[in-house]
Amino acid sequence: MTKTSFTDYQLSDDIQRALAILKYDTPTEVQQKVIPLALENLDLVVKSQTGSGKTAAFGIPVTDQLEWEEKKPQVLILTPTRELAVQVREDITNIARFKRVKAVSLYGKEPFSKQKEELKQKTHVVVGTPGRVMDHIERGTLDLEKIKYLIIDEADEMLNRGFIDEVEAIIKEVPSNRVTMVFSATLPKDIESLCHAYMNDPTYIEIESTGVTADTIEHSLIEVKEEDKIALLKDITVVESPNSCLIFCRTKENVDSVYSELEEAGYPVEKLHGGIVQEDRFAVMEGFKLGNFRYLVATDVAARGIDIDNVNLVINYDVPLEKESYVHRTGRTGRAGNDGTAIMFATPHEGKFVRSIERYIGFEIPVKEAPSRSDVTSARRDFDEMLSGRRVVRNNKTARINQDIMKLHFSGGKKKKIRAIDLVGTISNIPGVTAEDIGIISIQDQMSYVDILNGKGSLVLQAMETTPVKGKKLKVSKALK
């Protein structure tokens, strides 16, 4: 029987409650096929495109089956990029918000010591890139003894980036009685061999119905000379007037020049490429999700890390040289059942790359004319009016699930012998507050953070200003982050 609602699954109330707030109503095809089998703890190999809802497909069943009391990690998720690691961690946290599941992301270019401290806390789920995960394993800072689920996400991209040996080394370190799930847009021979070698009679699931690229995306191609691209880009943005737009370039130099042109023309725009420090890249991603700006110019570094339901226009300013990149780039729009538009600019010399993409996606991309002067002129007024207004983010999942949550900062931690049980005991004694209103607790050396759920934050904040914890008076404030 096909499940038409998440309420059809035997999931805990905590997970169901989060899914309702996140507006996860009807399971996507990959979720319909994966969730029942994952709830039975079967090994799975899933061939499914980007944007099909894979993260929830594994995130819902594995978090539902976690033991909250267990302090050591029970789930290890490997991703090919830092951006995807952060995105998956955020999705897992949202899905399991009311189950108080703590997820940590591990990736390079971030201080090892900071991650090491995080791993000392109770951690349920670890999401990471293979290199940094291996680093933690070798240094003894990541304990894999209790891992029940190993999930390899975007396995084909792991192969493309040369991580497959590290992935294999990690597989050998996790308990042999774990459940393994592999998700991949394509299944090259090396990935199949890996599955045969390390999985227990896996069930193969292939999601074919939407082809390589989602059928909610309208694709088109405009032929243009290199020197005319900027003018065309501006005309297209005026005529299309997108609420939210991603512009992909091949090189960081092109990103910089397109960004400068748009910024000078008054567009609310930011840029993203590998030359920008990691912290700033995450800040840009977050700003785009929150609607702080409408246009993002990026290299492929962003193609796999942005999960926003309402990016309604993707422009391939440069034709991608790899056919798979076209799918990942355009897959940022037309997500979660919404309609999207993908327009590619192709110069006269790029025909062979276009044909390679068309063979891969299984259809010819319709060629369309550049907008006429009159089209641009008649759309200009509405465009200028929209540009001056703030982008409306209708579907920011994280903001929605966090709206009744307040993170509190306490001025004491391990050095003052404060434990999670002390904070839970004290806070749940406040009239009108129960243990159900307490979310994720993070205790560091000098301070502690506690998520207060269900809109009870202000009540707890006020009460804790005069209530000691374990006989110690701690300063309490609303956390800045």
NORBELJO-V6930 format. One record per residue. N is the residue number from 1. D_CENTER is the distance of its C-alpha to the mean C-alpha in whole Angstrom. Layout:
# NORBELJO-V6930
n = (N;N)
d_center = (D_CENTER;D_CENTER)
This chain:
# NORBELJO-V6930
n = (1;2;3;4;5;6;7;8;9;10;11;12;13;14;15;16;17;18;19;20;21;22;23;24;25;26;27;28;29;30;31;32;33;34;35;36;37;38;39;40;41;42;43;44;45;46;47;48;49;50;51;52;53;54;55;56;57;58;59;60;61;62;63;64;65;66;67;68;69;70;71;72;73;74;75;76;77;78;79;80;81;82;83;84;85;86;87;88;89;90;91;92;93;94;95;96;97;98;99;100;101;102;103;104;105;106;107;108;109;110;111;112;113;114;115;116;117;118;119;120;121;122;123;124;125;126;127;128;129;130;131;132;133;134;135;136;137;138;139;140;141;142;143;144;145;146;147;148;149;150;151;152;153;154;155;156;157;158;159;160;161;162;163;164;165;166;167;168;169;170;171;172;173;174;175;176;177;178;179;180;181;182;183;184;185;186;187;188;189;190;191;192;193;194;195;196;197;198;199;200;201;202;203;204;205;206;207;208;209;210;211;212;213;214;215;216;217;218;219;220;221;222;223;224;225;226;227;228;229;230;231;232;233;234;235;236;237;238;239;240;241;242;243;244;245;246;247;248;249;250;251;252;253;254;255;256;257;258;259;260;261;262;263;264;265;266;267;268;269;270;271;272;273;274;275;276;277;278;279;280;281;282;283;284;285;286;287;288;289;290;291;292;293;294;295;296;297;298;299;300;301;302;303;304;305;306;307;308;309;310;311;312;313;314;315;316;317;318;319;320;321;322;323;324;325;326;327;328;329;330;331;332;333;334;335;336;337;338;339;340;341;342;343;344;345;346;347;348;349;350;351;352;353;354;355;356;357;358;359;360;361;362;363;364;365;366;367;368;369;370;371;372;373;374;375;376;377;378;379;380;381;382;383;384;385;386;387;388;389;390;391;392;393;394;395;396;397;398;399;400;401;402;403;404;405;406;407;408;409;410;411;412;413;414;415;416;417;418;419;420;421;422;423;424;425;426;427;428;429;430;431;432;433;434;435;436;437;438;439;440;441;442;443;444;445;446;447;448;449;450;451;452;453;454;455;456;457;458;459;460;461;462;463;464;465;466;467;468;469;470;471;472;473;474;475;476;477;478;479;480;481)
d_center = (30;27;25;24;23;20;24;25;24;25;22;23;24;21;18;20;20;17;16;19;18;14;16;15;19;20;18;17;19;17;16;20;21;19;19;23;23;20;22;25;24;24;23;21;21;18;19;16;15;11;10;13;11;11;8;10;13;13;12;14;17;17;16;19;21;21;24;23;26;25;25;23;20;20;17;16;13;13;11;12;11;10;7;5;7;6;2;4;7;6;6;9;11;11;12;15;15;19;20;19;17;16;13;13;11;14;14;17;18;18;21;22;24;21;19;22;23;20;21;24;23;22;19;18;15;14;11;12;14;17;19;18;18;22;23;22;24;27;27;27;25;22;24;24;27;25;22;22;19;18;15;15;12;13;16;18;16;17;20;20;19;22;20;22;24;22;20;24;25;22;23;27;26;24;27;28;28;24;22;21;18;17;15;16;16;20;22;24;27;26;23;25;28;25;25;28;29;27;26;28;29;26;25;24;22;22;20;23;23;21;22;20;19;18;21;20;20;23;24;27;28;31;33;34;35;33;35;35;31;30;33;31;28;29;31;28;26;29;30;27;26;22;20;17;18;16;19;18;21;22;23;23;26;25;22;25;28;26;24;28;29;27;27;31;31;29;26;23;21;19;18;16;17;18;21;19;19;16;16;17;14;11;14;14;10;11;14;13;11;14;16;18;19;19;19;17;18;17;17;15;13;11;11;8;6;6;5;9;11;14;14;18;19;18;21;21;24;25;25;22;25;22;22;19;17;19;17;13;14;16;13;11;14;16;13;13;17;17;20;19;21;21;24;25;27;30;33;36;35;32;33;32;29;28;31;28;25;27;29;25;24;27;29;30;28;31;32;33;35;34;34;38;39;40;37;35;38;38;34;34;35;32;30;32;31;28;27;29;27;23;20;20;16;17;14;12;11;11;14;16;15;16;19;22;20;22;22;25;26;29;32;32;30;32;35;36;35;33;31;28;31;33;31;30;34;35;32;33;37;36;38;35;32;31;29;27;26;25;21;20;22;22;25;26;30;31;28;26;23;23;21;24;23;25;26;28;27;30;32;31;31;35;36;35;36;40;38;39;36;38;41;40;39;35;34;31;29;26;23;22;19)
